[in-house]
Amino acid sequence: MAYLDSINICSIIVRLILALACGGVLGLDREKNNRPAGLRTYSLVCIGAALVMMTSQYVAEAIGTGDIMRMGAQVVSGIGFLGAGTIIVTGHRQVRGLTTAAGLWVAACVGLAAGIGFYVGAILSTLIMLLVLTWFHFLEENIRHKAQSINLFMELESVSVLGGVLRAAKENHISVSDLNINKGRSAEEGVVVMLVAGYQGDYSRASVIQLLGAPKGVRHIEEY
């Protein structure tokens, strides 16, 4: 292991392969979920970060002076520009891409760890991140489904239809909060409404959607 701590042909190969493997494993999960940044993106980010750290160590060993962490610090801050490009706001005003952006940042950090020879840290952080991306996803879905509230996106013919929706909610003991109304530029475009519906008892998410979508004039309703 002492031989792999310095910059030589063997350590370069090991570090780059480790960065490729770690980035590939993380990117594979994103690829399966059809995310903007997938297998190739994660692999390249991780390899690039590893190369930066190896270059820093090489310069420090060749010259004998210099701040070995300076180039790595630029990677940690600079990767934010790439991550920001994966964050989008959908037409339903829902933010997507935050996990991908965070994953790219962690992948860069894993690459830095692999590049400087911190092999255990790179491998363990990859395994932990893989756990977060897979198992935590199912945990989030389980918590979300058990929560007795639902975020709804609705398209109405006019603002007056909203009165019928609110009456249906009141009659069925469904609370409405965080109401947001956006009028279209013309009558044909109608009105877009976003709200949070809270429910109790034997109601399910599907039944709440059915009840609030029943009033005449509701063109479309879905969970977001």
C-alpha positions in Angstrom: 0.0 0.0 0.0 2.9 2.4 0.7 3.9 1.9 -3.0 0.4 3.0 -4.1 0.6 6.2 -2.0 3.1 7.8 -4.3 2.6 8.7 -8.0 3.8 5.9 -10.2 2.4 3.9 -13.1 0.8 1.3 -10.8 -0.9 3.8 -8.5 -2.1 5.9 -11.5 -3.8 2.8 -13.0 -5.3 1.7 -9.7 -6.7 5.2 -8.9 -8.2 5.7 -12.4 -9.8 2.3 -12.4 -11.2 2.9 -8.9 -12.6 6.2 -10.0 -14.1 4.7 -13.1 -15.6 1.8 -11.1 -17.1 4.2 -8.4 -18.4 6.7 -10.9 -19.8 3.9 -13.0 -21.6 2.2 -10.1 -23.2 5.5 -9.1 -24.1 6.5 -12.6 -25.6 3.2 -13.4 -28.4 3.8 -10.8 -29.1 7.2 -12.3 -29.1 5.6 -15.8 -31.7 3.1 -14.7 -34.0 5.9 -13.5 -33.5 7.8 -16.8 -31.9 10.8 -15.1 -30.2 13.7 -17.0 -26.8 12.6 -15.8 -26.1 8.9 -16.1 -23.4 6.3 -16.5 -21.0 8.3 -18.7 -21.4 11.6 -16.9 -20.8 10.2 -13.5 -17.8 8.2 -14.7 -16.2 11.2 -16.5 -16.7 13.4 -13.4 -15.2 10.9 -11.1 -12.2 10.2 -13.4 -11.6 13.9 -14.0 -11.6 14.7 -10.3 -9.2 11.8 -9.7 -6.9 13.1 -12.4 -6.9 16.6 -10.8 -5.8 15.2 -7.5 -3.1 13.0 -9.1 -1.8 16.0 -11.0 -1.7 18.0 -7.8 0.3 15.3 -6.0 2.6 14.9 -9.0 3.4 18.6 -9.1 4.0 18.6 -5.3 6.3 15.6 -5.5 8.1 16.9 -8.6 8.7 20.4 -7.4 8.7 19.7 -3.7 6.5 22.6 -2.9 3.0 23.8 -3.5 -0.5 23.5 -2.1 -1.7 20.0 -3.0 -5.3 20.8 -2.2 -5.7 23.9 -4.3 -6.7 22.2 -7.5 -9.0 19.8 -5.6 -10.8 22.7 -4.0 -11.6 24.2 -7.4 -13.2 20.9 -8.4 -15.4 20.9 -5.3 -16.7 24.4 -6.1 -16.6 24.2 -9.9 -18.7 21.0 -10.1 -21.6 23.1 -9.0 -22.0 24.6 -12.5 -22.4 21.1 -13.9 -24.9 20.1 -11.2 -26.9 23.3 -11.6 -27.5 22.3 -15.3 -29.3 19.2 -14.2 -31.8 21.1 -12.0 -35.1 22.0 -13.8 -38.5 23.3 -12.8 -41.3 21.5 -14.5 -44.5 23.0 -15.8 -46.1 22.0 -12.5 -43.5 24.1 -10.7 -41.9 21.0 -9.4 -38.1 21.0 -8.9 -36.4 18.0 -10.4 -32.7 17.1 -10.7 -31.6 18.0 -7.1 -30.6 14.4 -6.4 -28.7 14.2 -9.6 -26.9 17.4 -8.9 -25.9 16.3 -5.4 -24.8 12.9 -6.8 -22.5 14.6 -9.3 -20.9 16.6 -6.5 -20.4 13.5 -4.4 -19.0 11.7 -7.4 -16.4 14.4 -7.8 -15.5 14.1 -4.2 -15.2 10.3 -4.6 -12.9 11.0 -7.5 -10.7 13.3 -5.4 -10.5 10.7 -2.7 -9.5 8.0 -5.3 -7.0 10.4 -7.0 -5.1 11.2 -3.8 -5.0 7.5 -2.8 -7.7 7.5 -0.1 -8.9 4.2 -1.4 -11.0 3.1 1.7 -12.8 6.5 1.8 -13.6 6.3 -2.0 -15.0 2.8 -1.8 -17.0 3.3 1.4 -18.5 6.6 0.3 -19.5 5.0 -3.0 -21.3 2.1 -1.2 -23.0 4.5 1.2 -24.1 6.8 -1.7 -25.4 3.8 -3.6 -27.4 2.8 -0.5 -28.9 6.3 -0.3 -29.8 6.3 -4.0 -31.5 2.9 -3.9 -32.9 2.0 -0.5 -33.6 5.6 0.6 -35.7 6.1 -2.5 -38.1 3.3 -1.4 -38.1 4.7 2.2 -39.1 8.1 0.9 -41.9 6.6 -1.2 -43.2 4.7 1.8 -43.2 7.8 4.0 -44.9 9.8 1.3 -47.7 7.3 0.8 -48.3 7.0 4.5 -48.6 10.8 4.9 -52.3 11.8 4.8 -51.8 14.7 2.4 -51.4 15.0 -1.3 -50.1 17.6 -3.7 -52.5 18.2 -6.6 -52.2 19.8 -10.0 -55.5 20.8 -11.6 -56.6 22.4 -14.8 -60.0 24.1 -14.6 -62.2 25.7 -17.2 -62.5 28.9 -15.2 -62.0 30.3 -11.7 -65.6 29.7 -10.8 -65.0 26.0 -11.0 -62.7 26.3 -8.0 -65.8 26.9 -5.8 -67.2 23.5 -6.7 -63.9 21.9 -5.9 -63.7 23.6 -2.5 -67.3 22.6 -1.7 -66.5 19.0 -2.6 -63.5 19.1 -0.3 -65.5 20.6 2.6 -68.4 18.1 2.2 -65.9 15.2 2.3 -63.9 16.6 5.2 -60.8 17.2 3.1 -58.7 20.2 4.1 -57.2 22.4 1.4 -54.0 24.5 1.9 -51.2 26.1 -0.1 -53.7 27.1 -2.8 -52.0 28.6 -5.9 -54.0 29.9 -8.8 -52.6 30.8 -12.3 -55.0 32.2 -14.9 -54.4 31.5 -18.6 -54.1 34.3 -21.1 -57.4 33.2 -22.7 -60.6 31.4 -21.8 -59.4 28.4 -23.8 -56.3 28.0 -21.6 -58.5 28.0 -18.4 -57.0 28.1 -15.0 -54.2 26.1 -13.4 -54.6 25.4 -9.7 -52.0 23.8 -7.3 -53.0 22.8 -3.8 -52.3 20.5 -0.9 -55.2 18.3 0.2 -55.2 16.8 3.6 -57.4 13.8 4.5 -58.1 11.4 7.3 -60.0 8.1 8.0 -60.5 5.6 5.2 -59.7 7.9 2.3 -56.9 6.9 -0.1 -54.9 9.1 -2.4 -56.9 7.8 -5.4 -60.2 8.5 -3.7 -59.2 12.1 -2.9 -58.2 12.7 -6.5 -61.5 11.2 -7.7 -63.6 13.3 -5.3 -61.9 16.6 -6.1 -61.9 15.9 -9.8 -65.6 15.1 -9.9 -67.0 18.7 -10.1 -68.0 19.9 -13.6 -65.4 22.0 -15.2 -62.4 20.1 -13.9 -60.4 19.3 -17.1 -57.5 17.5 -15.5 -56.3 16.5 -12.1 -53.2 14.6 -11.0 -50.7 14.2 -8.1 -47.3 15.9 -8.5 
